[in-house]
């Protein structure tokens, strides 16, 4: 397998002190030191070679491996990415770049027959999403979205409870998700104007709700608030609040309320404050995905809620260090699936219905597009999706 990672930001290399670098660490561990595999990272700035080199060296030391990682700077265009992929004989790619770049990058890769995993959101419009679905189907290529919350054990438990009707008839779901100011003001400052908190992070929980319930979104209304970020020269919403009506297969409807913001204090005890609960006619399920039971003060820093269940290098029973967590499993599953397709053991189409494929996640993009339209037009009532 010749793997291309497009982008070398926070999620790839762990910049800004945000972690170990989920994408690159996961890929290096999954592919190991087997010389039949190669890993290439590409981005637009030549100076990123040092960032990638340092991250790879740190990962090699932690995992006790010798895996080489190449870096190539390219011109940032679709044709430039295509030439790079063809020259390097790429057959599998992971796209981890800003939202507004995904469509051209993923379309270029899929058109070349390259199996592709893209971080969320795939694209902001239904038309773009449908184009990628059709192209992937036409090329018999596996296209998936990195909705890692589907691998979180707490969410798997919630899915089991919903599917077994342990909560009775669904009544409403409430999602609260906020992040520190440093995310829009520092980490994503160069491109945050092209997205908003709902498109970038709310889509995680849109996908989760639809996947938990097998429901179809039918109408919504929303409101955005602004002020704190604009005062800092950031042109995007402080928060977005959405009321989504979805319909189950049996025809019943339920409400989901999303409250998303990224203006939390940088002293907040968690980078991401995430909680949701589900209320049904026969029960209630609450999931606190911020405080999972570990809180610590380290290096004389303020109290932090720590989530090693996401992606963390941890010791095994025989005291080796390895990448673990649902973030890792999401990426490892894609690489396993892509390997099975390349080896002729599976087909891309056989994964539809059991993975977050482009085709399976179209409804999440429909919700994102409707919210974006609602924010622009300032509708006062529910709109159909």
Buried (B, 14 or more C-beta within 10 A) or exposed (E): BBBBBBBBBBBBBBBBEBBBBBBBBBBBBBBEEEEEBBBBBBBBEEEBBEBBBEBBEBBBEBBEEEBEBBBBBBEBEBEBBBBBBEEBEBBBBBBBBBBEBBBBBBBBBBBBEBBBBBBBBBBBBBEBBBBBBEBBBEBEBBBBBBBBBBBBEBBBEBBEBBEEEEBEEBBEBBBBBBBBBBBBBEBBBEEBBBBBBBBBBBBBBBBBBBBBBEBBBEBBBBBBEBEBBEEEEBEBBBBBBBBBBBBBEEEEBBBBBBBBBBBBEEEBBBBBBBBBBBBBEEEEBEBBBBBBEEEEEEEEEEEBBBBEBBBBBEEEEEEEBBBBBBBBBBBBBBBEBBBBBBEEEBEBBBBBEEBBBBBBBBBBBBBBBBBBEBBEEEBEEBBEB
